[in-house]
Amino acid sequence: MIEVYAKHDSHDTFYRTPFGAVKSGSTVTLRIKAGGIENAELALKFFDGSEQILSMTKAAGAEGHAFEGRVDIGDEYTGLINYYFILYAGQNVLYYGCQQDGMGGTGKLYDAVPPPYQITVYKGFTVPQWFKEGIVYQIFVDRFLNGNEDGKVSNPKQNSFIYGCWDDDPMYIRNKEDDIERWEFFGGNLKGVMAKLDYLKSLNVTAIYLNPIFEASSNHKYDTGDYKKIDPMYGDESLFKKLCIEAGKRGIKIILDGVFSHTGADSIYFNKFGRYDSIGAYQSKESPYYSWYRFTQYPYEYECWWNIKNLPNVNELAPSYQNFIIYDGDSVLKHWMNAGAYGWRLDVADELPDEFIEAFKAEMKQVNKDSVLIGEVWEDASNKVSYSRRRRYLFGNELDSVTNYPFRNAVIGFLRGDIDSTGFTRRMMSLYENYPRETFCAALNVLGTHDTERIFTVFEDKGENAYKYAKLAVVIQMTFPGVPLIYYGDEVGIKGGTDPDNRRTYPWGRENDDILAFYKRMSDLRNTDIFDKGDFKFHPSGRDVLCYERSYEGSKAFVFINRNVERAVSVDVPTQGVSIDINALDFKIFM
């Protein structure tokens, strides 16, 4: 009886050339080594759902038995190409595909159609160098700093709650229906951001991502009331322009949060409560904004974001809405970019139609070709499906960058022991394989945001070792490909659980100086060519030790992370002929 075996490894260029995502018009060569196999076919499935079966030939010069197939991709094709192998052994038909986790690499044999491998095909594009090689600092403005000399809160809102002390813990004031009864504020503003630009420069920050700053009822501002007005509690347009200028003098660019899938019910456009001097969609079908919304029983029932009545969804493809946001001479996009903004982070990108994102990107690049567009996506953005639609985020015409929550999950999972170093490697290699290189190098590597637990709270149950675990997370963030994002206050050890606890105020005068010094040290390291430009690859070093190499113009650096809390390890530095010792719960960078 002939033994049947097969192997394909999408991370090995013998089996797949070239590695990873490819540009339109490329040819991809796929090989599979197989024993006991008489013939092999390559099954392809394209982005539009069509399928094709290609015959494979014996691979010339291959060691052992190998079959080879070529995928010639059209010059205009963009999207995914999924593939697997059909193997014929006598009367038996076998299939070879991905592991069940769908993360590429070495696969396995199946008796039925298997999970496929993925090739991402995109049109060539470049992400601005200033972004790829930078560090982003995220600021929730109300909680960062009140920059007023007298310390008073600017323009407090009607029926709002102002905290009595900057150090108070944030809370929500809810009614018995669990709706927000009164919004609460600490009084942070744009003057406060401007006052700390030199501090941010000391952290090697090159971009500030501001949570929404347009007028809105809430403290988080994701319920936009007026897209063309800075919230009066934060300042005004002239102050925003000055902030952009002063930041620019320090090599820092401003990125705005674009909330375009919904507005606030309390807005110029919907005006449910009649607080604006406008005819909102809620008030009249003759409103110029009526076509922006989807009413099911006018005016009381309408589509909302996650069924939150205060956040009516908009129809992003309504021509008047697109004109207002994108195309008009003084559109929202152009208004704020002309005022100094250098890019946008699109809130809940999964809620935005591809056509809207593509139009936004094209117009944005017309205004400033050096601008950047980031999408809030929580999963692998290359193969994301939302609302039963396969998304086109990374095919060249939409997002430059995405929020890299898979990175955060992998870092935390490895350090907490949920996955080992192989698990971390598989997760990151899957992104490396699926993302265009430009996007992979520009992915926004987060450890925490306004939507997650603080990184120092994630490891709080580790007791006296909590800071050590968190520091190891920072080491990975600052030495890994992609753009590190520092969520305000993480650099001084702020703790906080889920919303609203993750939105505590910055503890000015009560900083953890040890953690701040560590962040500055790591941001200095990140600010070197080998870490903000270099290539990378993983090296296996045992379950508890993560090792990867960064290289640039002949120079190499090896990063070792030992998560074992009990024992030191001795590891060989790949290709260098030396061994080094790494203490328990510690790291070494060999350069």
DRENLO-481465 format. One record per residue (C-alpha): residue in three letters; x, y, z. Coordinates in pm, whole numbers, plus 32768, in hexadecimal, padded with zeros to 4 digits. Layout:
N
ALAXYZ;...
This chain:
591
MET800080008000;ILE808F81527F97;GLU80A2824E80AC;VAL8008839D8053;TYR809E84DC80D8;ALA809686488070;LYS8122879780DC;HIS80E68901807B;ASP81668A23814D;SER80EE8B7880DE;HIS81FD8C2181AE;ASP83158B6B80F0;THR836C8BFB7F9C;PHE83B18A9F7F0F;TYR823D8A577F34;ARG81BA8BB27EE6;THR82708CBC7E1E;PRO82608DDB7E64;PHE82058DD87FD3;GLY80D08E8B804E;ALA7FEF8F8C7FAC;VAL803A8FE27E41;LYS7FED90FD7D53;SER7EF990E07C33;GLY7F9C904A7B00;SER807F8F637BC7;THR80BF8DF27B94;VAL80BC8D137CC7;THR81628BBE7CB5;LEU80D58AB97DA2;ARG817489677DEC;ILE8117883C7EBD;LYS81F887197F18;ALA813E85D17F0F;GLY8183845F7F21;GLY809C834E7EA3;ILE7FEC84527DCB;GLU7FC0841F7C54;ASN7F29856F7BF6;ALA7EDC86B87C9B;GLU7DF887DD7C52;LEU7DE8893A7CDB;ALA7C8F89BA7D3D;LEU7C5F8B337D35;LYS7B408C077DB2;PHE7B368D787D55;PHE7AA78EA67E0A;ASP796A8EA77D39;GLY79248D3E7D98;SER798F8CA37C4C;GLU7A698B6D7C53;GLN7B758ACE7B7A;ILE7C3089837B7D;LEU7D94897F7AF2;SER7E61884B7AA0;MET7FB2883D7B4B;THR80F487B97AB4;LYS821D87077B4E;ALA830588127BD5;ALA845188107B1A;GLY858087E07BF8;ALA84B387BD7D35;GLU853F86E47E47;GLY845785BB7E6C;HIS830285B97DC1;ALA8269870E7D8F;PHE815587A37CB9;GLU814F89087C3F;GLY804289F77BCC;ARG80488B627B5A;VAL7F3E8C647BA5;ASP7F4B8D817AA9;ILE7E918EA97B3B;GLY7DF48FAC7A57;ASP7E7191117A57;GLU7D2191937AD1;TYR7CD290847BCE;THR7CC190DE7D3E;GLY7C37900D7E57;LEU7C7B8EBE7EF5;ILE7CD78D7C7E46;ASN7C9B8C4E7F22;TYR7D3D8B057EC4;TYR7D65899B7F2A;PHE7DEB885E7E85;ILE7D33872E7DFC;LEU7E0D85F57E04;TYR7DCC84AE7D4C;ALA7E5283697DDB;GLY7DC782457D15;GLN7C5182427D4B;ASN7C6A832F7E6F;VAL7C4284A87E67;LEU7CE0856E7F7E;TYR7CF086E07FC9;TYR7E0287B5805E;GLY7DB8890380FB;CYS7DF689EB821F;GLN7DE98989838A;GLN7C9389BD8425;ASP7CFF8B0F84B0;GLY7D2B8B92834B;MET7E768C39839D;GLY7F4E8BB68282;GLY809E8B0A82A6;THR80AB898D829F;GLY7F5888F1825C;LYS7ECB87908269;LEU7E14868481A3;TYR7C98866E81A9;ASP7B96857B8124;ALA7AB4869880B6;VAL7AD887FC8038;PRO7BC388A18134;PRO7BEF89FD81C5;PRO7C9E8ABA80AB;TYR7DDB8B8780A3;GLN7DC68CF9804E;ILE7E778DD97F56;THR7E2A8F4C7F79;VAL7E3E900A7E30;TYR7E5091847E3A;LYS7E9F92B07D63;GLY7FE893507DBF;PHE7FD9946B7EBC;THR80C2950D7FB6;VAL8085957D8119;PRO812D96C4817E;GLN8285968A8210;TRP824297788333;PHE812E969083A7;LYS81D895408370;GLU830E95AF842C;GLY825C966D8540;ILE81BA96448693;VAL804D96A486C9;TYR7FC6972E8810;GLN7E4E9712884A;ILE7D9F98208916;PHE7C41981789A8;VAL7C35999089C2;ASP7B4D99BD8AEC;ARG7C3598E48BC1;PHE7D8D99628B57;LEU7DC19AC28BE2;ASN7D009C018C23;GLY7DE59D078B8D;ASN7D289E378C0D;GLU7E029F0C8CF1;ASP7CEB9F2E8DF1;GLY7C9C9DBA8DE2;LYS7B2C9DFC8D9F;VAL7A689D1E8CB2;SER7A1E9DCB8B69;ASN78B49DEF8AFF;PRO78159CDB8BD2;LYS76E39C3E8B35;GLN75809C618BB0;ASN75179B518CA6;SER76779AC48CB3;PHE77419A4D8DDD;ILE789C9ADD8E1F;TYR79809A0B8EF9;GLY79F59ABC9033;CYS7B559A319021;TRP7C3499DC8EF8;ASP7C9398958FA2;ASP7B2F98158FC9;ASP7AD896C58F2E;PRO79F696EC8DFB;MET789596648E06;TYR7752966A8D42;ILE761C97148DCF;ARG74FE96378D58;ASN738596328D87;LYS72BB95008DE3;GLU72A394A18C74;ASP742394988C76;ASP743A95BB8B82;ILE753096D78BBD;GLU747B97D68C92;ARG758B98E18C9B;TRP76DA98EF8BEE;GLU7804992D8CD1;PHE794399EA8C86;PHE7A999A2E8D18;GLY7AEC9B598C3B;GLY7C139AEF8B65;ASN7C399BC48A2B;LEU7D129C0F88FE;LYS7DD99D0F89C3;GLY7E3E9BEE8AA1;VAL7EB39B258975;MET7F7B9C4C88F4;ALA801C9C828A48;LYS80AE9B248A41;LEU813B9B1788E0;ASP82A19B25895E;TYR82559A098A4D;LEU81CC9939892E;LYS82FF998C885F;SER83D698FC8979;LEU832297B2893E;ASN838197BF87CD;VAL821197EB8772;THR81E2984F8605;ALA8066984C85F3;ILE7F49989786E2;TYR7E0597DD86A8;LEU7CEC98A1874D;ASN7BAB97F387AF;PRO7A8A98BD8719;ILE7A9F9A328757;PHE796E9AB0869A;GLU78469B3F8756;ALA77769A3387FF;SER76A999FD8939;SER778198EB89CC;ASN78E098E78A5B;HIS795497E88958;LYS78CB98AD882C;TYR7869977B875F;ASP770C98188749;THR77699933865E;GLY76939A6A8678;ASP774A9B47857E;TYR78629AC184A1;LYS78E69C1C8454;LYS79069CA085B4;ILE79FF9C4C86C6;ASP79479C038809;PRO794B9D4788D3;MET79C49C898A05;TYR7AFF9C358940;GLY7B369D80888F;ASP7AEE9E038733;GLU7B6E9DE885D0;SER7C799EF385F9;LEU7D069E338722;PHE7D039CF18659;LYS7DC59D9C8541;LYS7EC09E1F863C;LEU7EE49CC186CF;CYS7F309C348576;ILE80349D418537;GLU80E09D1A8688;ALA80DD9BA0866D;GLY816B9BB8850D;LYS82909C85858E;ARG82E99B578663;GLY82BE9A59854D;ILE816C99E885D2;LYS803999C084F4;ILE7ECB99BD855E;ILE7DE0989F8505;LEU7C6A98CC8539;ASP7B6097CE8591;GLY7A5A97C0847D;VAL7909974584FA;PHE7845971E83B9;SER776595EE83EA;HIS767996AB84D2;THR763B9800856A;GLY75AB986986B3;ALA7434988386DA;ASP748799D38777;SER75229A68863E;ILE74EA9B6C8533;TYR74969A538446;PHE739D99838512;ASN733B9A87861C;LYS725C99A086E2;PHE72519A88880E;GLY72369BCE874D;ARG73719C5E87E8;TYR73FF9CCF869B;ASP73809DE885C2;SER73469D00849B;ILE72399C268405;GLY72BA9ACE8457;ALA7253998383BC;TYR718E992D84F7;GLN70BE9A6984D3;SER705E9A648367;LYS7073998B8232;GLU70C29ACD817D;SER72079AEF8240;PRO733E9AFA8162;TYR73C199E38242;TYR729498FA822A;SER7335981C8121;TRP745C97E08208;TYR7391970482F3;ARG72BE95C882DE;PHE716E95E8838A;THR709194B983BA;GLN6F709575845E;TYR6FA396E88437;PRO7019978F850A;TYR702596AF863A;GLU70C6957685B1;TYR720D958484F5;GLU734894B784C2;CYS744994EB85D4;TRP75AB94838616;TRP7593934C86EF;ASN742A93AF873B;ILE749994DE8805;LYS738695DD87C7;ASN747696FE87F9;LEU7548968A86CF;PRO747396838592;ASN752395D58471;VAL755A96948331;ASN7542962281C9;GLU76AE965B8169;LEU765E96327FF7;ALA755897447FEF;PRO75E198407EF1;SER75A4996E7FD0;TYR765398C480F4;GLN778098678020;ASN779199C97F99;PHE77869A5780F8;ILE788F996D8185;ILE7970993A8055;TYR793899FD7F15;ASP78C19B607F59;GLY79C19C767F45;ASP79A69C9E80BC;SER79519B34810A;VAL79999AAF8266;LEU7AC999F981DF;LYS7B569B2C812E;HIS7AF59C22823D;TRP7BC89B7B8349;MET7CE79B13826A;ASN7D039C7981EF;ALA7D089CDB835F;GLY7E379BFD8397;ALA7DCB9A9383CF;TYR7EAD9991832C;GLY7DCF98618335;TRP7C9A97B183B4;ARG7C4496828481;LEU7AF795FD8406;ASP7A229592852B;VAL7974943F8505;ALA79F4940883A4;ASP792492C98392;GLU77ED93A38395;LEU78629473826B;PRO782393FA8106;ASP795C93B1803B;GLU78E794B07F3E;PHE78E795BF804A;ILE7A42956780C8;GLU7ACC955A7F66;ALA7A3996AF7F12;PHE7AB997428057;LYS7C1996BD8019;ALA7C26973D7EB3;GLU7BB6989B7F13;MET7C9898A38043;LYS7DC998537F70;GLN7D6599667E7D;VAL7D6B9A607F9C;ASN7EB499DC8027;LYS7F6498B17F8C;ASP8034989180CA;SER7F03985B81A8;VAL7EA397118249;LEU7D5C9651826E;ILE7D35955C838F;GLY7C0E947583C0;GLU7B8893F08508;VAL7B83927B84C3;TRP7B9A917B85DC;GLU7BF690468512;ASP7CD18FE783E9;ALA7C6A910082FF;SER7CCF904781C2;ASN7BB78F4881D2;LYS7AB98FFB82AD;VAL794A8FB6826D;SER784E90AD82FD;TYR76D990AD82C0;SER770D8F8181D7;ARG77F4904B80F7;ARG79608FFA80BB;ARG7A1C913B80F4;ARG7B1A91DD800A;TYR7BDD929E8110;LEU7D3C923A80A8;PHE7D2A92187F2E;GLY7DCE93687EEB;ASN7CB094607ED0;GLU7C3D9477803A;LEU7CFC94668181;ASP7E6C94B481B5;SER7E6C94248313;VAL7D8C936D8406;THR7D759357857F;ASN7E3D921C85CB;TYR7D6E917986DB;PRO7DE5901C866D;PHE7F42909286D3;ARG7EC390FD882A;ASN7E0E8FB3885A;ALA7F438EEC87FA;VAL802C8FB188DF;ILE7F438F8B8A08;GLY7EF98E2089B4;PHE806C8DC889A6;LEU80CB8E7E8AE5;ARG7FA38DF38BA8;GLY7FEC8C908B32;ASP7EB48C608A5E;ILE7F8D8C1C892C;ASP80FD8BC08911;SER82058C618833;THR81978B89870D;GLY80348C068737;PHE80AD8D6F8739;THR81828D2E8605;ARG80618C8F8546;ARG7F7B8DB3858F;MET80748EBA8524;MET80EF8DF883F5;SER7F878DDB8384;LEU7F688F56837F;TYR80BE8F7782DC;GLU804B8E8781CE;ASN7EF28F1E819B;TYR7F3B909481AD;PRO7FE7915C809C;ARG813F91AD8123;GLU80EB9321812D;THR7FC092DD820E;PHE807891E482EA;CYS818C92E38329;ALA808693EF836D;ALA7F9993218447;LEU7F4593E08583;ASN7FCE92FB8693;VAL7EF8933F87C4;LEU7F2092BD8927;GLY7DF4938089A2;THR7CF4947C8926;HIS7BBB952789A7;ASP7B0293E28954;THR7BDD92EC8A17;GLU7C6992AF8B6E;ARG7DA7936C8BBB;ILE7EDC92958B82;PHE7F4592B98CEE;THR7DF0923B8D5B;VAL7E04910E8C73;PHE7F26908D8D46;GLU7EAF91128E96;ASP7E678FB18F11;LYS7FD98F618EEC;GLY801990169033;GLU817A90959065;ASN81D390248F03;ALA80C190F08E59;TYR81AB92068DE9;LYS82A6910A8D62;TYR819C906A8C87;ALA812591BD8C0B;LYS8288922A8BC1;LEU82BF90F18AEE;ALA8186914F8A29;VAL821C92A789EB;VAL8365920D8977;ILE82AC913F8873;GLN81DD926A8806;MET830C934B87D7;THR83E5924B8721;PHE82E291A48641;PRO828A921284DD;GLY816A930784D7;VAL811F9454857B;PRO8114945886FA;LEU7FEB950A8794;ILE800A958F88F7;TYR7EB795C58999;TYR7EDA96FE8A6E;GLY7F5496AA8BCA;ASP7FC595488B7E;GLU812695D18B7F;VAL810396298CF0;GLY804F94EF8D5F;ILE7EE195578D66;LYS7DF894388DB7;GLY7C8F94138D4D;GLY7B9393088CF8;THR7A89931E8BED;ASP79D0945D8B8C;PRO79BF954F8C3F;ASP7ADC94E08D22;ASN7BD194DA8BFE;ARG7B95964E8BD0;ARG7C2796CC8D16;THR7CDA98198D1A;TYR7E4E98388CE0;PRO7EF498438E39;TRP7FC2997E8E15;GLY80B299968F3C;ARG8070982B8F9F;GLU811E977B8E7E;ASN81D796348EAC;ASP832F96B58E4D;ASP83C6955A8E27;ILE82C794F78D20;LEU82E696488C72;ALA846096228C5E;PHE843094C38BD0;TYR834295448AC4;LYS843996548A63;ARG855095558A4E;MET8480946F8973;SER8400958C8897;ASP856C95F68863;LEU85B6949387F2;ARG84879491870F;ASN84FF95D78675;THR862C952885D4;ASP863794B1846A;ILE8648934084BC;PHE850193498580;ASP8436944784BD;LYS84A593CF8362;GLY853B92748383;ASP84CD912482FD;PHE8479901283F4;LYS845C8E9D8425;PHE84158DB38545;HIS85038CB385D8;PRO84858B9186AF;SER851A8B9D880E;GLY842F8AC788DF;ARG82CA8AEA895C;ASP83138BFE8A56;VAL840B8CCB898E;LEU83A18DAB8871;CYS84BA8E008781;TYR84B38ED18647;GLU85B88F7C8573;ARG85B290DA84E5;SER86A7913183D0;TYR86F992688309;GLU881692B18217;GLY88F4919C829D;SER88AE91DC840D;LYS87EC90E484E2;ALA873E90EB8631;PHE86AB8FC086E8;VAL85918FF187E2;PHE85628EE788F0;ILE84398EE389DE;ASN843C8DE48AF9;ARG82DF8DC88B8B;ASN833D8CB78C84;VAL83098D478DDE;GLU83DE8C418E90;ARG851B8BFE8DCC;ALA86248CA78CFE;VAL867C8C148BAC;SER87B18BFC8AD4;VAL876B8C298963;ASP883B8C238828;VAL88388D62875D;PRO87E08CEC85FB;THR88FC8CFC84FE;GLN89DF8DB185F7;GLY8A8F8C8A869B;VAL8A578D0887FE;SER896B8CBB891D;ILE88D08DAF8A12;ASP881C8D8C8B5E;ILE86C88E288B97;ASN863D8E4A8CF5;ALA84E38DD58D51;LEU83D48EC38CD7;ASP84D28F998C22;PHE85508FF18AC9;LYS8695901E8A0D;ILE86D990D788CA;PHE8816905E881F;MET88A3914E871C;
